[in-house]
Structure formats: structure tokens, C-alpha cells
Amino acid sequence: MSRAFVLLLVLYSGCAGAQPDGAQPAMGATDLIGQYVAIDSVQVYTGTDWEPRAVENTMDLTARGDTLRLRLDLVQTNAHMCWADLDLTQAADTLWQAATDWGCSLQLAVEPTSLQVLDPDNTCRRRLCGARAVLDGATFPRPPAGPPAPDEPRLP
């Protein structure tokens, strides 16, 4: 075997798994499963004043083959809520997307330290949230806080 060939082989094998600077590897469904929790503070009107209240927002991700099942519970201003139970398919290396027959295309962006829910045109919000709640921008820290929740019906 010639030295040039060996050098070329060593250089090529060293680059095979490399990611461009700042790029993240593709995240498959099984890489993301788990229960995610984000503690937040919201303002609740008591009848005379607005008071801050601690809330726990949750997101459960379970794998179904190459898709993710997203279950999301968010509490926001004056205890208005968002609730979602959708299937997501992988749209890009770090982006998952739901497509519904009613026009919702909710997205889940995978960042190195968080997962972020995206609903930029508020199409999903109209059906999944109360008057003062939004989906867009909800952020959950990674890694998951615990195992996935059991597959059972949940109250909205």
C-alpha cells in the first residue's frame, strides 16, 4: 500500500463523522423521548391585583416509529392554558413539524440545551389555547427530566 493512499485514507476517515462548525447532528425520534418540565411564573388576577404564580409547563415526547407524539400543557397569563396532542415528523435535522387537516403546522426546534415550540403565525394557538395563552416560544430545557409519561388519555 502506498504512503499517499494511507495518508488519504487516514484523512478521509477522520472527516467522516465531522460536523461543520456550529452544526448539530440529526436528532432521531428516540434521541428526544422523555418528559420535559419548565418552571415559569405567570401573572394571575385575584380580583383586585395581579400576582405572580409559579407554574409547571410540561411536554411529553414519545416515539412512534420515525414520528414523535407531542403532548404539551402550558399555563400562561391569568391561568389561560394551551394543550396539544399531536404527531410530529422530522422536517430537518433539528426541526420536527406537525401537519393537521385544520391548518396547524406546529414546529419543535431542537437546540443544544433546549427544545422550543414554534407557532409563528398563531394558527395552532387559535384552536389549542385560551384567550391569553400562546404556543410560540415555549421553551423546555434539555435533557429530559424523567421517563416518558404513560400512554393514557389526559384532561385538557
DANORGI-V929802 format. One record per residue. N is the residue number from 1. RES is the residue in three letters. SS is DSSP state (hx for helix, st for strand, lp for the rest). PHI is phi as a letter, one per 40 degrees, with the letter a starting at -180 (NA if undefined). PSI is psi as a letter, one per 40 degrees, with the letter a starting at -180 (none if undefined). Layout:
n->[N & N]
res->[RES & RES]
ss->[SS & SS]
phi->[PHI & PHI]
psi->[PSI & PSI]
This chain:
n->[1 & 2 & 3 & 4 & 5 & 6 & 7 & 8 & 9 & 10 & 11 & 12 & 13 & 14 & 15 & 16 & 17 & 18 & 19 & 20 & 21 & 22 & 23 & 24 & 25 & 26 & 27 & 28 & 29 & 30 & 31 & 32 & 33 & 34 & 35 & 36 & 37 & 38 & 39 & 40 & 41 & 42 & 43 & 44 & 45 & 46 & 47 & 48 & 49 & 50 & 51 & 52 & 53 & 54 & 55 & 56 & 57 & 58 & 59 & 60 & 61 & 62 & 63 & 64 & 65 & 66 & 67 & 68 & 69 & 70 & 71 & 72 & 73 & 74 & 75 & 76 & 77 & 78 & 79 & 80 & 81 & 82 & 83 & 84 & 85 & 86 & 87 & 88 & 89 & 90 & 91 & 92 & 93 & 94 & 95 & 96 & 97 & 98 & 99 & 100 & 101 & 102 & 103 & 104 & 105 & 106 & 107 & 108 & 109 & 110 & 111 & 112 & 113 & 114 & 115 & 116 & 117 & 118 & 119 & 120 & 121 & 122 & 123 & 124 & 125 & 126 & 127 & 128 & 129 & 130 & 131 & 132 & 133 & 134 & 135 & 136 & 137 & 138 & 139 & 140 & 141 & 142 & 143 & 144 & 145 & 146 & 147 & 148 & 149 & 150 & 151 & 152 & 153 & 154 & 155 & 156]
res->[MET & SER & ARG & ALA & PHE & VAL & LEU & LEU & LEU & VAL & LEU & TYR & SER & GLY & CYS & ALA & GLY & ALA & GLN & PRO & ASP & GLY & ALA & GLN & PRO & ALA & MET & GLY & ALA & THR & ASP & LEU & ILE & GLY & GLN & TYR & VAL & ALA & ILE & ASP & SER & VAL & GLN & VAL & TYR & THR & GLY & THR & ASP & TRP & GLU & PRO & ARG & ALA & VAL & GLU & ASN & THR & MET & ASP & LEU & THR & ALA & ARG & GLY & ASP & THR & LEU & ARG & LEU & ARG & LEU & ASP & LEU & VAL & GLN & THR & ASN & ALA & HIS & MET & CYS & TRP & ALA & ASP & LEU & ASP & LEU & THR & GLN & ALA & ALA & ASP & THR & LEU & TRP & GLN & ALA & ALA & THR & ASP & TRP & GLY & CYS & SER & LEU & GLN & LEU & ALA & VAL & GLU & PRO & THR & SER & LEU & GLN & VAL & LEU & ASP & PRO & ASP & ASN & THR & CYS & ARG & ARG & ARG & LEU & CYS & GLY & ALA & ARG & ALA & VAL & LEU & ASP & GLY & ALA & THR & PHE & PRO & ARG & PRO & PRO & ALA & GLY & PRO & PRO & ALA & PRO & ASP & GLU & PRO & ARG & LEU & PRO]
ss->[lp & lp & hx & hx & hx & hx & hx & hx & hx & hx & hx & hx & hx & hx & hx & lp & lp & lp & lp & lp & lp & lp & lp & lp & lp & lp & lp & lp & hx & hx & hx & hx & lp & st & st & st & st & st & st & st & st & st & st & st & st & lp & lp & lp & lp & st & st & st & st & st & st & st & st & st & st & st & st & st & st & st & lp & lp & st & st & st & st & st & st & st & st & st & lp & hx & hx & hx & lp & st & st & st & st & st & st & st & st & st & st & st & st & lp & lp & st & st & st & lp & lp & lp & lp & lp & lp & lp & lp & lp & st & st & st & st & lp & lp & lp & st & st & st & st & st & lp & lp & lp & lp & lp & lp & hx & hx & hx & hx & st & lp & lp & lp & lp & lp & lp & lp & lp & lp & st & st & st & lp & lp & lp & lp & st & lp & lp & lp & lp & lp & lp & lp & lp & lp & lp]
phi->[NA & c & c & c & c & c & c & c & c & c & c & c & c & c & c & d & b & c & b & d & d & g & c & b & c & d & b & c & d & c & c & b & c & i & b & b & b & b & c & b & b & b & c & b & c & c & h & b & a & c & b & c & b & c & b & b & c & b & b & b & b & b & c & b & g & c & b & b & c & b & b & b & b & b & b & b & d & f & g & c & b & b & a & b & a & b & c & b & b & c & c & a & d & b & a & b & a & b & b & b & c & b & g & c & b & d & b & b & c & c & b & d & b & a & b & b & c & b & a & c & c & f & c & c & d & d & b & b & b & c & d & b & b & b & c & d & g & c & b & b & c & b & c & c & c & a & c & c & c & c & c & a & c & b & c & c]
psi->[h & i & d & d & d & d & d & d & d & d & d & d & d & d & e & d & e & i & i & i & h & e & i & i & i & i & h & i & d & d & e & e & i & i & h & h & h & h & h & i & h & i & h & h & h & e & d & d & i & h & i & i & h & h & i & h & h & i & h & h & h & i & h & g & b & e & i & h & h & h & h & h & h & h & h & a & h & f & f & i & i & i & h & i & g & i & h & i & i & h & d & i & d & f & h & i & i & i & h & i & e & e & e & h & f & i & i & h & h & h & i & d & e & i & h & h & h & h & g & d & e & f & d & d & d & d & d & e & i & i & d & f & i & i & d & h & e & h & h & h & i & i & i & i & e & a & i & i & i & i & g & i & i & i & i & none]
